[in-house]
Amino acid sequence: MHVLAAPGHQVPMESDPHNHIDPTESVDVPDTSYYRRRMAAGELLPAKKPRNGAKQPAQEPAE
């Protein structure tokens, strides 16, 4: 599941407590009780998955 830290919160990653979830960029985390509890407490917010397949602008043909 993709989540963001709520504004004003620093939420440590379950696997590495020295690494925190950024409030400006969503991260993919496993659907575990740790992250579900953090969401229930309002420390994490659900986020949409970022688009990885951004379209490239069309290139003009060489003359």
mmCIF file of the N, C-alpha and C atoms, coordinates in Angstrom:
data_MODEL
# 
_entry.id   MODEL 
# 
loop_
_atom_site.group_PDB 
_atom_site.id 
_atom_site.type_symbol 
_atom_site.label_atom_id 
_atom_site.label_alt_id 
_atom_site.label_comp_id 
_atom_site.label_asym_id 
_atom_site.label_entity_id 
_atom_site.label_seq_id 
_atom_site.pdbx_PDB_ins_code 
_atom_site.Cartn_x 
_atom_site.Cartn_y 
_atom_site.Cartn_z 
_atom_site.occupancy 
_atom_site.B_iso_or_equiv 
_atom_site.pdbx_formal_charge 
_atom_site.auth_seq_id 
_atom_site.auth_comp_id 
_atom_site.auth_asym_id 
_atom_site.auth_atom_id 
_atom_site.pdbx_PDB_model_num 
ATOM 1   N N  . MET A 1 1  ? 0.839  -1.167 0.000   1.00 0.00 ? 1  MET A N  1 
ATOM 2   C CA . MET A 1 1  ? 0.000  0.000  0.000   1.00 0.00 ? 1  MET A CA 1 
ATOM 3   C C  . MET A 1 1  ? 0.888  1.234  0.000   1.00 0.00 ? 1  MET A C  1 
ATOM 4   N N  . HIS A 1 2  ? 0.406  2.311  -0.595  1.00 0.00 ? 2  HIS A N  1 
ATOM 5   C CA . HIS A 1 2  ? 1.164  3.561  -0.670  1.00 0.00 ? 2  HIS A CA 1 
ATOM 6   C C  . HIS A 1 2  ? 0.675  4.513  0.408   1.00 0.00 ? 2  HIS A C  1 
ATOM 7   N N  . VAL A 1 3  ? 1.623  5.130  1.103   1.00 0.00 ? 3  VAL A N  1 
ATOM 8   C CA . VAL A 1 3  ? 1.281  6.038  2.196   1.00 0.00 ? 3  VAL A CA 1 
ATOM 9   C C  . VAL A 1 3  ? 2.186  7.268  2.179   1.00 0.00 ? 3  VAL A C  1 
ATOM 10  N N  . LEU A 1 4  ? 1.717  8.307  2.857   1.00 0.00 ? 4  LEU A N  1 
ATOM 11  C CA . LEU A 1 4  ? 2.486  9.520  3.131   1.00 0.00 ? 4  LEU A CA 1 
ATOM 12  C C  . LEU A 1 4  ? 2.418  9.758  4.631   1.00 0.00 ? 4  LEU A C  1 
ATOM 13  N N  . ALA A 1 5  ? 3.420  10.398 5.195   1.00 0.00 ? 5  ALA A N  1 
ATOM 14  C CA . ALA A 1 5  ? 3.336  10.807 6.592   1.00 0.00 ? 5  ALA A CA 1 
ATOM 15  C C  . ALA A 1 5  ? 2.398  12.004 6.669   1.00 0.00 ? 5  ALA A C  1 
ATOM 16  N N  . ALA A 1 6  ? 1.590  12.056 7.721   1.00 0.00 ? 6  ALA A N  1 
ATOM 17  C CA . ALA A 1 6  ? 0.704  13.194 7.927   1.00 0.00 ? 6  ALA A CA 1 
ATOM 18  C C  . ALA A 1 6  ? 1.559  14.422 8.239   1.00 0.00 ? 6  ALA A C  1 
ATOM 19  N N  . PRO A 1 7  ? 1.080  15.619 7.883   1.00 0.00 ? 7  PRO A N  1 
ATOM 20  C CA . PRO A 1 7  ? 1.852  16.831 8.184   1.00 0.00 ? 7  PRO A CA 1 
ATOM 21  C C  . PRO A 1 7  ? 2.185  16.919 9.672   1.00 0.00 ? 7  PRO A C  1 
ATOM 22  N N  . GLY A 1 8  ? 3.450  17.206 9.967   1.00 0.00 ? 8  GLY A N  1 
ATOM 23  C CA . GLY A 1 8  ? 3.897  17.329 11.344  1.00 0.00 ? 8  GLY A CA 1 
ATOM 24  C C  . GLY A 1 8  ? 4.323  16.029 12.001  1.00 0.00 ? 8  GLY A C  1 
ATOM 25  N N  . HIS A 1 9  ? 4.268  14.908 11.257  1.00 0.00 ? 9  HIS A N  1 
ATOM 26  C CA . HIS A 1 9  ? 4.629  13.604 11.819  1.00 0.00 ? 9  HIS A CA 1 
ATOM 27  C C  . HIS A 1 9  ? 5.857  13.044 11.117  1.00 0.00 ? 9  HIS A C  1 
ATOM 28  N N  . GLN A 1 10 ? 6.707  12.415 11.895  1.00 0.00 ? 10 GLN A N  1 
ATOM 29  C CA . GLN A 1 10 ? 7.819  11.647 11.356  1.00 0.00 ? 10 GLN A CA 1 
ATOM 30  C C  . GLN A 1 10 ? 7.558  10.201 11.743  1.00 0.00 ? 10 GLN A C  1 
ATOM 31  N N  . VAL A 1 11 ? 7.283  9.383  10.755  1.00 0.00 ? 11 VAL A N  1 
ATOM 32  C CA . VAL A 1 11 ? 6.938  7.987  11.013  1.00 0.00 ? 11 VAL A CA 1 
ATOM 33  C C  . VAL A 1 11 ? 8.099  7.103  10.570  1.00 0.00 ? 11 VAL A C  1 
ATOM 34  N N  . PRO A 1 12 ? 8.709  6.363  11.510  1.00 0.00 ? 12 PRO A N  1 
ATOM 35  C CA . PRO A 1 12 ? 9.807  5.477  11.130  1.00 0.00 ? 12 PRO A CA 1 
ATOM 36  C C  . PRO A 1 12 ? 9.309  4.285  10.324  1.00 0.00 ? 12 PRO A C  1 
ATOM 37  N N  . MET A 1 13 ? 10.163 3.821  9.436   1.00 0.00 ? 13 MET A N  1 
ATOM 38  C CA . MET A 1 13 ? 9.865  2.618  8.681   1.00 0.00 ? 13 MET A CA 1 
ATOM 39  C C  . MET A 1 13 ? 9.910  1.431  9.644   1.00 0.00 ? 13 MET A C  1 
ATOM 40  N N  . GLU A 1 14 ? 9.079  0.442  9.392   1.00 0.00 ? 14 GLU A N  1 
ATOM 41  C CA . GLU A 1 14 ? 9.033  -0.730 10.263  1.00 0.00 ? 14 GLU A CA 1 
ATOM 42  C C  . GLU A 1 14 ? 10.362 -1.489 10.239  1.00 0.00 ? 14 GLU A C  1 
ATOM 43  N N  . SER A 1 15 ? 10.969 -1.606 9.070   1.00 0.00 ? 15 SER A N  1 
ATOM 44  C CA . SER A 1 15 ? 12.192 -2.388 8.924   1.00 0.00 ? 15 SER A CA 1 
ATOM 45  C C  . SER A 1 15 ? 13.456 -1.613 9.303   1.00 0.00 ? 15 SER A C  1 
ATOM 46  N N  . ASP A 1 16 ? 13.385 -0.273 9.337   1.00 0.00 ? 16 ASP A N  1 
ATOM 47  C CA . ASP A 1 16 ? 14.549 0.552  9.655   1.00 0.00 ? 16 ASP A CA 1 
ATOM 48  C C  . ASP A 1 16 ? 14.086 1.787  10.416  1.00 0.00 ? 16 ASP A C  1 
ATOM 49  N N  . PRO A 1 17 ? 14.103 1.756  11.742  1.00 0.00 ? 17 PRO A N  1 
ATOM 50  C CA . PRO A 1 17 ? 13.574 2.872  12.525  1.00 0.00 ? 17 PRO A CA 1 
ATOM 51  C C  . PRO A 1 17 ? 14.353 4.175  12.369  1.00 0.00 ? 17 PRO A C  1 
ATOM 52  N N  . HIS A 1 18 ? 15.525 4.129  11.738  1.00 0.00 ? 18 HIS A N  1 
ATOM 53  C CA . HIS A 1 18 ? 16.300 5.347  11.513  1.00 0.00 ? 18 HIS A CA 1 
ATOM 54  C C  . HIS A 1 18 ? 15.915 6.023  10.194  1.00 0.00 ? 18 HIS A C  1 
ATOM 55  N N  . ASN A 1 19 ? 15.112 5.367  9.390   1.00 0.00 ? 19 ASN A N  1 
ATOM 56  C CA . ASN A 1 19 ? 14.642 5.891  8.107   1.00 0.00 ? 19 ASN A CA 1 
ATOM 57  C C  . ASN A 1 19 ? 13.169 6.246  8.265   1.00 0.00 ? 19 ASN A C  1 
ATOM 58  N N  . HIS A 1 20 ? 12.805 7.483  7.961   1.00 0.00 ? 20 HIS A N  1 
ATOM 59  C CA . HIS A 1 20 ? 11.436 7.942  8.167   1.00 0.00 ? 20 HIS A CA 1 
ATOM 60  C C  . HIS A 1 20 ? 10.684 8.098  6.846   1.00 0.00 ? 20 HIS A C  1 
ATOM 61  N N  . ILE A 1 21 ? 9.366  7.981  6.921   1.00 0.00 ? 21 ILE A N  1 
ATOM 62  C CA . ILE A 1 21 ? 8.499  8.170  5.759   1.00 0.00 ? 21 ILE A CA 1 
ATOM 63  C C  . ILE A 1 21 ? 8.341  9.662  5.529   1.00 0.00 ? 21 ILE A C  1 
ATOM 64  N N  . ASP A 1 22 ? 8.544  10.079 4.308   1.00 0.00 ? 22 ASP A N  1 
ATOM 65  C CA . ASP A 1 22 ? 8.508  11.487 3.909   1.00 0.00 ? 22 ASP A CA 1 
ATOM 66  C C  . ASP A 1 22 ? 7.070  11.970 3.748   1.00 0.00 ? 22 ASP A C  1 
ATOM 67  N N  . PRO A 1 23 ? 6.732  13.154 4.261   1.00 0.00 ? 23 PRO A N  1 
ATOM 68  C CA . PRO A 1 23 ? 5.373  13.663 4.087   1.00 0.00 ? 23 PRO A CA 1 
ATOM 69  C C  . PRO A 1 23 ? 5.101  14.228 2.693   1.00 0.00 ? 23 PRO A C  1 
ATOM 70  N N  . THR A 1 24 ? 6.122  14.337 1.849   1.00 0.00 ? 24 THR A N  1 
ATOM 71  C CA . THR A 1 24 ? 5.922  14.920 0.522   1.00 0.00 ? 24 THR A CA 1 
ATOM 72  C C  . THR A 1 24 ? 5.952  13.909 -0.608  1.00 0.00 ? 24 THR A C  1 
ATOM 73  N N  . GLU A 1 25 ? 6.403  12.695 -0.341  1.00 0.00 ? 25 GLU A N  1 
ATOM 74  C CA . GLU A 1 25 ? 6.510  11.686 -1.405  1.00 0.00 ? 25 GLU A CA 1 
ATOM 75  C C  . GLU A 1 25 ? 5.982  10.347 -0.886  1.00 0.00 ? 25 GLU A C  1 
ATOM 76  N N  . SER A 1 26 ? 5.065  9.745  -1.632  1.00 0.00 ? 26 SER A N  1 
ATOM 77  C CA . SER A 1 26 ? 4.483  8.484  -1.181  1.00 0.00 ? 26 SER A CA 1 
ATOM 78  C C  . SER A 1 26 ? 5.494  7.349  -1.298  1.00 0.00 ? 26 SER A C  1 
ATOM 79  N N  . VAL A 1 27 ? 5.357  6.402  -0.405  1.00 0.00 ? 27 VAL A N  1 
ATOM 80  C CA . VAL A 1 27 ? 6.210  5.209  -0.413  1.00 0.00 ? 27 VAL A CA 1 
ATOM 81  C C  . VAL A 1 27 ? 5.321  3.973  -0.362  1.00 0.00 ? 27 VAL A C  1 
ATOM 82  N N  . ASP A 1 28 ? 5.826  2.891  -0.910  1.00 0.00 ? 28 ASP A N  1 
ATOM 83  C CA . ASP A 1 28 ? 5.116  1.618  -0.900  1.00 0.00 ? 28 ASP A CA 1 
ATOM 84  C C  . ASP A 1 28 ? 5.574  0.838  0.322   1.00 0.00 ? 28 ASP A C  1 
ATOM 85  N N  . VAL A 1 29 ? 4.640  0.488  1.182   1.00 0.00 ? 29 VAL A N  1 
ATOM 86  C CA . VAL A 1 29 ? 4.945  -0.276 2.396   1.00 0.00 ? 29 VAL A CA 1 
ATOM 87  C C  . VAL A 1 29 ? 4.088  -1.534 2.413   1.00 0.00 ? 29 VAL A C  1 
ATOM 88  N N  . PRO A 1 30 ? 4.540  -2.571 3.119   1.00 0.00 ? 30 PRO A N  1 
ATOM 89  C CA . PRO A 1 30 ? 3.724  -3.783 3.212   1.00 0.00 ? 30 PRO A CA 1 
ATOM 90  C C  . PRO A 1 30 ? 2.478  -3.527 4.055   1.00 0.00 ? 30 PRO A C  1 
ATOM 91  N N  . ASP A 1 31 ? 1.437  -4.274 3.791   1.00 0.00 ? 31 ASP A N  1 
ATOM 92  C CA . ASP A 1 31 ? 0.171  -4.130 4.516   1.00 0.00 ? 31 ASP A CA 1 
ATOM 93  C C  . ASP A 1 31 ? 0.262  -4.915 5.819   1.00 0.00 ? 31 ASP A C  1 
ATOM 94  N N  . THR A 1 32 ? 0.970  -4.345 6.812   1.00 0.00 ? 32 THR A N  1 
ATOM 95  C CA . THR A 1 32 ? 1.161  -5.008 8.098   1.00 0.00 ? 32 THR A CA 1 
ATOM 96  C C  . THR A 1 32 ? 0.405  -4.264 9.190   1.00 0.00 ? 32 THR A C  1 
ATOM 97  N N  . SER A 1 33 ? 0.288  -4.885 10.343  1.00 0.00 ? 33 SER A N  1 
ATOM 98  C CA . SER A 1 33 ? -0.414 -4.255 11.461  1.00 0.00 ? 33 SER A CA 1 
ATOM 99  C C  . SER A 1 33 ? 0.293  -2.981 11.913  1.00 0.00 ? 33 SER A C  1 
ATOM 100 N N  . TYR A 1 34 ? 1.616  -2.920 11.781  1.00 0.00 ? 34 TYR A N  1 
ATOM 101 C CA . TYR A 1 34 ? 2.374  -1.719 12.156  1.00 0.00 ? 34 TYR A CA 1 
ATOM 102 C C  . TYR A 1 34 ? 1.876  -0.503 11.388  1.00 0.00 ? 34 TYR A C  1 
ATOM 103 N N  . TYR A 1 35 ? 1.801  -0.617 10.064  1.00 0.00 ? 35 TYR A N  1 
ATOM 104 C CA . TYR A 1 35 ? 1.372  0.519  9.237   1.00 0.00 ? 35 TYR A CA 1 
ATOM 105 C C  . TYR A 1 35 ? -0.134 0.773  9.372   1.00 0.00 ? 35 TYR A C  1 
ATOM 106 N N  . ARG A 1 36 ? -0.922 -0.276 9.551   1.00 0.00 ? 36 ARG A N  1 
ATOM 107 C CA . ARG A 1 36 ? -2.366 -0.068 9.758   1.00 0.00 ? 36 ARG A CA 1 
ATOM 108 C C  . ARG A 1 36 ? -2.633 0.676  11.061  1.00 0.00 ? 36 ARG A C  1 
ATOM 109 N N  . ARG A 1 37 ? -1.878 0.369  12.122  1.00 0.00 ? 37 ARG A N  1 
ATOM 110 C CA . ARG A 1 37 ? -2.023 1.105  13.393  1.00 0.00 ? 37 ARG A CA 1 
ATOM 111 C C  . ARG A 1 37 ? -1.628 2.566  13.219  1.00 0.00 ? 37 ARG A C  1 
ATOM 112 N N  . ARG A 1 38 ? -0.567 2.821  12.470  1.00 0.00 ? 38 ARG A N  1 
ATOM 113 C CA . ARG A 1 38 ? -0.126 4.197  12.226  1.00 0.00 ? 38 ARG A CA 1 
ATOM 114 C C  . ARG A 1 38 ? -1.173 4.968  11.423  1.00 0.00 ? 38 ARG A C  1 
ATOM 115 N N  . MET A 1 39 ? -1.841 4.292  10.493  1.00 0.00 ? 39 MET A N  1 
ATOM 116 C CA . MET A 1 39 ? -2.912 4.941  9.723   1.00 0.00 ? 39 MET A CA 1 
ATOM 117 C C  . MET A 1 39 ? -4.115 5.219  10.630  1.00 0.00 ? 39 MET A C  1 
ATOM 118 N N  . ALA A 1 40 ? -4.464 4.263  11.501  1.00 0.00 ? 40 ALA A N  1 
ATOM 119 C CA . ALA A 1 40 ? -5.591 4.449  12.406  1.00 0.00 ? 40 ALA A CA 1 
ATOM 120 C C  . ALA A 1 40 ? -5.332 5.600  13.377  1.00 0.00 ? 40 ALA A C  1 
ATOM 121 N N  . ALA A 1 41 ? -4.067 5.820  13.743  1.00 0.00 ? 41 ALA A N  1 
ATOM 122 C CA . ALA A 1 41 ? -3.710 6.900  14.659  1.00 0.00 ? 41 ALA A CA 1 
ATOM 123 C C  . ALA A 1 41 ? -3.634 8.250  13.952  1.00 0.00 ? 41 ALA A C  1 
ATOM 124 N N  . GLY A 1 42 ? -3.712 8.247  12.615  1.00 0.00 ? 42 GLY A N  1 
ATOM 125 C CA . GLY A 1 42 ? -3.652 9.494  11.864  1.00 0.00 ? 42 GLY A CA 1 
ATOM 126 C C  . GLY A 1 42 ? -2.244 9.955  11.542  1.00 0.00 ? 42 GLY A C  1 
ATOM 127 N N  . GLU A 1 43 ? -1.248 9.112  11.804  1.00 0.00 ? 43 GLU A N  1 
ATOM 128 C CA . GLU A 1 43 ? 0.139  9.464  11.515  1.00 0.00 ? 43 GLU A CA 1 
ATOM 129 C C  . GLU A 1 43 ? 0.504  9.221  10.058  1.00 0.00 ? 43 GLU A C  1 
ATOM 130 N N  . LEU A 1 44 ? -0.189 8.289  9.405   1.00 0.00 ? 44 LEU A N  1 
ATOM 131 C CA . LEU A 1 44 ? 0.021  7.995  7.986   1.00 0.00 ? 44 LEU A CA 1 
ATOM 132 C C  . LEU A 1 44 ? -1.278 8.246  7.240   1.00 0.00 ? 44 LEU A C  1 
ATOM 133 N N  . LEU A 1 45 ? -1.141 8.701  6.009   1.00 0.00 ? 45 LEU A N  1 
ATOM 134 C CA . LEU A 1 45 ? -2.284 8.952  5.149   1.00 0.00 ? 45 LEU A CA 1 
ATOM 135 C C  . LEU A 1 45 ? -2.177 8.080  3.908   1.00 0.00 ? 45 LEU A C  1 
ATOM 136 N N  . PRO A 1 46 ? -3.299 7.560  3.407   1.00 0.00 ? 46 PRO A N  1 
ATOM 137 C CA . PRO A 1 46 ? -3.233 6.786  2.159   1.00 0.00 ? 46 PRO A CA 1 
ATOM 138 C C  . PRO A 1 46 ? -2.843 7.701  1.008   1.00 0.00 ? 46 PRO A C  1 
ATOM 139 N N  . ALA A 1 47 ? -2.108 7.155  0.068   1.00 0.00 ? 47 ALA A N  1 
ATOM 140 C CA . ALA A 1 47 ? -1.656 7.935  -1.090  1.00 0.00 ? 47 ALA A CA 1 
ATOM 141 C C  . ALA A 1 47 ? -1.846 7.112  -2.348  1.00 0.00 ? 47 ALA A C  1 
ATOM 142 N N  . LYS A 1 48 ? -1.940 7.802  -3.458  1.00 0.00 ? 48 LYS A N  1 
ATOM 143 C CA . LYS A 1 48 ? -2.029 7.123  -4.754  1.00 0.00 ? 48 LYS A CA 1 
ATOM 144 C C  . LYS A 1 48 ? -0.642 6.736  -5.212  1.00 0.00 ? 48 LYS A C  1 
ATOM 145 N N  . LYS A 1 49 ? -0.588 5.655  -5.972  1.00 0.00 ? 49 LYS A N  1 
ATOM 146 C CA . LYS A 1 49 ? 0.685  5.218  -6.525  1.00 0.00 ? 49 LYS A CA 1 
ATOM 147 C C  . LYS A 1 49 ? 1.172  6.248  -7.537  1.00 0.00 ? 49 LYS A C  1 
ATOM 148 N N  . PRO A 1 50 ? 2.476  6.568  -7.508  1.00 0.00 ? 50 PRO A N  1 
ATOM 149 C CA . PRO A 1 50 ? 2.995  7.494  -8.510  1.00 0.00 ? 50 PRO A CA 1 
ATOM 150 C C  . PRO A 1 50 ? 3.010  6.822  -9.873  1.00 0.00 ? 50 PRO A C  1 
ATOM 151 N N  . ARG A 1 51 ? 2.835  7.624  -10.887 1.00 0.00 ? 51 ARG A N  1 
ATOM 152 C CA . ARG A 1 51 ? 2.867  7.078  -12.250 1.00 0.00 ? 51 ARG A CA 1 
ATOM 153 C C  . ARG A 1 51 ? 4.303  6.862  -12.672 1.00 0.00 ? 51 ARG A C  1 
ATOM 154 N N  . ASN A 1 52 ? 4.626  5.631  -13.024 1.00 0.00 ? 52 ASN A N  1 
ATOM 155 C CA . ASN A 1 52 ? 5.984  5.318  -13.469 1.00 0.00 ? 52 ASN A CA 1 
ATOM 156 C C  . ASN A 1 52 ? 6.116  5.435  -14.977 1.00 0.00 ? 52 ASN A C  1 
ATOM 157 N N  . GLY A 1 53 ? 5.045  5.251  -15.683 1.00 0.00 ? 53 GLY A N  1 
ATOM 158 C CA . GLY A 1 53 ? 5.100  5.253  -17.140 1.00 0.00 ? 53 GLY A CA 1 
ATOM 159 C C  . GLY A 1 53 ? 4.697  6.590  -17.731 1.00 0.00 ? 53 GLY A C  1 
ATOM 160 N N  . ALA A 1 54 ? 5.358  7.648  -17.316 1.00 0.00 ? 54 ALA A N  1 
ATOM 161 C CA . ALA A 1 54 ? 5.035  8.965  -17.855 1.00 0.00 ? 54 ALA A CA 1 
ATOM 162 C C  . ALA A 1 54 ? 5.319  8.974  -19.352 1.00 0.00 ? 54 ALA A C  1 
ATOM 163 N N  . LYS A 1 55 ? 4.416  9.581  -20.086 1.00 0.00 ? 55 LYS A N  1 
ATOM 164 C CA . LYS A 1 55 ? 4.580  9.619  -21.538 1.00 0.00 ? 55 LYS A CA 1 
ATOM 165 C C  . LYS A 1 55 ? 5.702  10.585 -21.907 1.00 0.00 ? 55 LYS A C  1 
ATOM 166 N N  . GLN A 1 56 ? 6.458  10.180 -22.882 1.00 0.00 ? 56 GLN A N  1 
ATOM 167 C CA . GLN A 1 56 ? 7.521  11.027 -23.400 1.00 0.00 ? 56 GLN A CA 1 
ATOM 168 C C  . GLN A 1 56 ? 6.931  11.989 -24.430 1.00 0.00 ? 56 GLN A C  1 
ATOM 169 N N  . PRO A 1 57 ? 7.401  13.225 -24.465 1.00 0.00 ? 57 PRO A N  1 
ATOM 170 C CA . PRO A 1 57 ? 6.905  14.146 -25.494 1.00 0.00 ? 57 PRO A CA 1 
ATOM 171 C C  . PRO A 1 57 ? 7.286  13.635 -26.885 1.00 0.00 ? 57 PRO A C  1 
ATOM 172 N N  . ALA A 1 58 ? 6.418  13.877 -27.833 1.00 0.00 ? 58 ALA A N  1 
ATOM 173 C CA . ALA A 1 58 ? 6.685  13.435 -29.200 1.00 0.00 ? 58 ALA A CA 1 
ATOM 174 C C  . ALA A 1 58 ? 7.873  14.185 -29.745 1.00 0.00 ? 58 ALA A C  1 
ATOM 175 N N  . GLN A 1 59 ? 8.748  13.450 -30.420 1.00 0.00 ? 59 GLN A N  1 
ATOM 176 C CA . GLN A 1 59 ? 9.923  14.071 -31.016 1.00 0.00 ? 59 GLN A CA 1 
ATOM 177 C C  . GLN A 1 59 ? 9.632  14.427 -32.456 1.00 0.00 ? 59 GLN A C  1 
ATOM 178 N N  . GLU A 1 60 ? 10.114 15.588 -32.872 1.00 0.00 ? 60 GLU A N  1 
ATOM 179 C CA . GLU A 1 60 ? 9.907  15.996 -34.250 1.00 0.00 ? 60 GLU A CA 1 
ATOM 180 C C  . GLU A 1 60 ? 10.878 15.222 -35.145 1.00 0.00 ? 60 GLU A C  1 
ATOM 181 N N  . PRO A 1 61 ? 10.423 14.849 -36.329 1.00 0.00 ? 61 PRO A N  1 
ATOM 182 C CA . PRO A 1 61 ? 11.321 14.120 -37.232 1.00 0.00 ? 61 PRO A CA 1 
ATOM 183 C C  . PRO A 1 61 ? 12.464 15.011 -37.706 1.00 0.00 ? 61 PRO A C  1 
ATOM 184 N N  . ALA A 1 62 ? 13.633 14.396 -37.870 1.00 0.00 ? 62 ALA A N  1 
ATOM 185 C CA . ALA A 1 62 ? 14.803 15.133 -38.351 1.00 0.00 ? 62 ALA A CA 1 
ATOM 186 C C  . ALA A 1 62 ? 14.605 15.485 -39.816 1.00 0.00 ? 62 ALA A C  1 
ATOM 187 N N  . GLU A 1 63 ? 15.052 16.656 -40.181 1.00 0.00 ? 63 GLU A N  1 
ATOM 188 C CA . GLU A 1 63 ? 14.905 17.098 -41.595 1.00 0.00 ? 63 GLU A CA 1 
ATOM 189 C C  . GLU A 1 63 ? 16.126 16.832 -42.388 1.00 0.00 ? 63 GLU A C  1 
# 
